[in-house]
Structure formats: C-alpha cells, structure tokens
Amino acid sequence: MLKGKVALVTGASRGIGAAIALELAARGADIAAVCRSGREAAEGVCAQCRERYGVRAEVFLCDVADGEAVKETVARVRAAFGTVHILVNNAGITRDGLIARMKEADFTDVLNTNLLGAFHMIRHCSGLFLRNREGCIINIASAAGLMGNAGQSNYAASKAGLIGLTKSVARELAPRGIRCNAVAPGFIRTDMTRDQENAPLLAGIPLGSMGEPEDVARAAAYLAEADYVTGAVLRVDGGLAM
Ligand SMILES: NC(=O)c1ccc[n+]([C@@H]2O[C@H](COP(=O)([O-])OP(=O)(O)OC[C@H]3O[C@@H](n4cnc5c(N)ncnc54)[C@H](OP(=O)(O)O)[C@@H]3O)[C@@H](O)[C@H]2O)c1
C-alpha cells in the first residue's frame, strides 16, 4: 500500500503515464500529475484518481526539458503536497528518422525530453528524498534502449542513457535509502504507437500482441513497493527484448 505517499508522475495526461497515475492512486498514493500542455486530459486523470480512490491529485504544467521549470514545479508540488516520495519519469517523445537524414534538432529534442528531463527531475527531487531518508525513482525506458531500433537512433540512445542513469543513481543513492529502477516497455498501445500495429511487428513479439498501458503501470507499482529492489530494468514487452 502507498497510503500517505506522494507520487510525482511526468507525462501523466495520457497513455502509460495516465495509467501509472491511476495505478499508484489505486494503491493509496496522492498524485502530482505533470504534463507539458495536455492540462484538460490531465485534469480528467486527476478527477478519476480523486473520485475512484479518494486520494489527492493535482495537475502541474511543466516542460521537463527546461531545468528552471522543473525546479519551480518541484517547489510547487512541495508547497501543495509537502514532499515527494515517488518520482516516475515517464514523459517521452519520438522523432523517428533514418540516421543519414536525421536533423540535429530531432536528436537533441528527444535527448532533452527523454534523458535530460529525467535528470532535471531526479536532481530537483533528490533533496526531498535525502531529507526524508527514503525515495523511489522509476524511469520509463524502452526495449529500444536495450536492443536498438532502426529509424530510432535518437530515441534508443535516450533510453539506453536512461538505463545508465538509473543504475548510477541506484548505486549512488542506495546508502541513503533511495531506490532507482527502470521499466523497459516493448510495444504498448498508446498515441505514440498509433497505426504501428502490423503483422511483422507482432511476429517479433513472442507473446504475439502489443501491451496495454496498464501492463506497464502494474510493473511501475510493483517497483514502487519493492523495498529490496534497486538498479533493476524490468522488461514489460511480451518477450521482445529477451
Ligand atoms: N508506447 C510504447 O510503445 C512505449 C514503449 C516503450 C517506452 N515507452 C515510453 O513510455 C513513456 C510514455 O509513452 P506513451 O506511449 O504513453 O506516450 P504518449 O501517449 O505520447 O504520452 C506522452 C506523455 O509525455 C508528456 N510529455 C511529452 N513531452 C513532454 C515534456 N517535454 N514535458 C512534460 N511532459 C511531456 C505528454 O504530455 P502532453 O499531453 O502535455 O503532451 C504525455 O503526457 C515514454 O517515455 C515512452 O518513450 C512507450
């Protein structure tokens, strides 16, 4: 149970982040739902958290790629909820393209949101975790970060980087009672993968189907409660990256 815990979830307006916010709320956590622009959708997720599970839930608009904005947002979450116990770095984007034609901005935009965004959030939440002598960080990586993926060199680099970040932070902060783990989803049915479902893709997945956001959310909730697990990369991919 996560009653009395405060969870900050980035990218909580839709897809995997929305499912994680709801799953953590179902286990009793209060929810600070961060997204960049989808306020209306995030308000809907927070309303469901409050109405279904009786927890507190509020929306905070923030571009995670902007370090100053993240600093301010963490301060606003602290003012509203008192602290943060669980940080879920889920916000992510794709800008797919073949390497020979990929624009530099397509590479840096993806790195800035997916990897630097997680760094900013960890950096600004870690003071709260150190003060509390507890903390749990969950980074949403990807099977692409483990296997690579043609046409996604920017995205795979950001997710491989996130896995290195996860293990380093896990080692650094373990003596202070702070855990850091990653989830590596395969193909999950969300806006990000809309129209990608096809026979060759499904043939590469041993379990033969795409996953649902709730599959990833249950893995994140497990990591939120698994007191003896740190530095792990939990694949939720139907066997794709084994
Ligand atoms: N879907 C998959 O198959 C899959 C597989 C492996 C890993 N993942 C990872 O899982 C995470 C969630 O993916 P998804 O499929 O749920 O994506 P999605 O449906 O496209 O949702 C992305 C979320 O991230 C937020 N976001 C994007 N850029 C942001 C920024 N700069 N600052 C703050 N929030 C930002 C969006 O907020 P707005 O609503 O405000 O735009 C939205 O809430 C991502 O990290 C993705 O890489 C997904």
The ligand as an ORCA input file, in Angstrom:
! r2SCAN-3c Opt
* xyz 0 1
  N       4.031      3.352    -26.201
  C       5.048      2.500    -26.275
  O       5.016      1.508    -27.008
  C       6.284      2.734    -25.451
  C       7.280      1.733    -25.485
  C       8.423      1.917    -24.730
  C       8.578      3.041    -23.955
  N       7.602      3.998    -23.944
  C       7.831      5.187    -23.131
  O       6.772      5.368    -22.222
  C       6.592      6.763    -21.953
  C       5.123      7.145    -22.210
  O       4.835      6.837    -23.558
  P       3.341      6.890    -24.142
  O       3.287      5.867    -25.206
  O       2.348      6.870    -23.040
  O       3.395      8.341    -24.841
  P       2.233      9.402    -25.202
  O       0.914      8.740    -25.205
  O       2.734     10.080    -26.429
  O       2.282     10.413    -23.949
  C       3.436     11.162    -23.714
  C       3.270     11.940    -22.439
  O       4.506     12.653    -22.191
  C       4.212     14.016    -21.993
  N       5.333     14.842    -22.465
  C       5.950     14.802    -23.661
  N       6.946     15.706    -23.704
  C       6.945     16.334    -22.504
  C       7.733     17.365    -21.929
  N       8.734     17.958    -22.610
  N       7.447     17.772    -20.665
  C       6.440     17.197    -19.959
  N       5.669     16.211    -20.443
  C       5.916     15.790    -21.716
  C       2.941     14.256    -22.773
  O       2.317     15.424    -22.243
  P       1.271     16.353    -23.106
  O      -0.015     15.628    -23.044
  O       1.237     17.621    -22.358
  O       1.849     16.441    -24.477
  C       2.178     12.973    -22.473
  O       1.581     13.049    -21.194
  C       7.583      7.490    -22.854
  O       8.754      7.794    -22.143
  C       7.888      6.468    -23.934
  O       9.147      6.680    -24.518
  C       6.456      3.871    -24.678
*
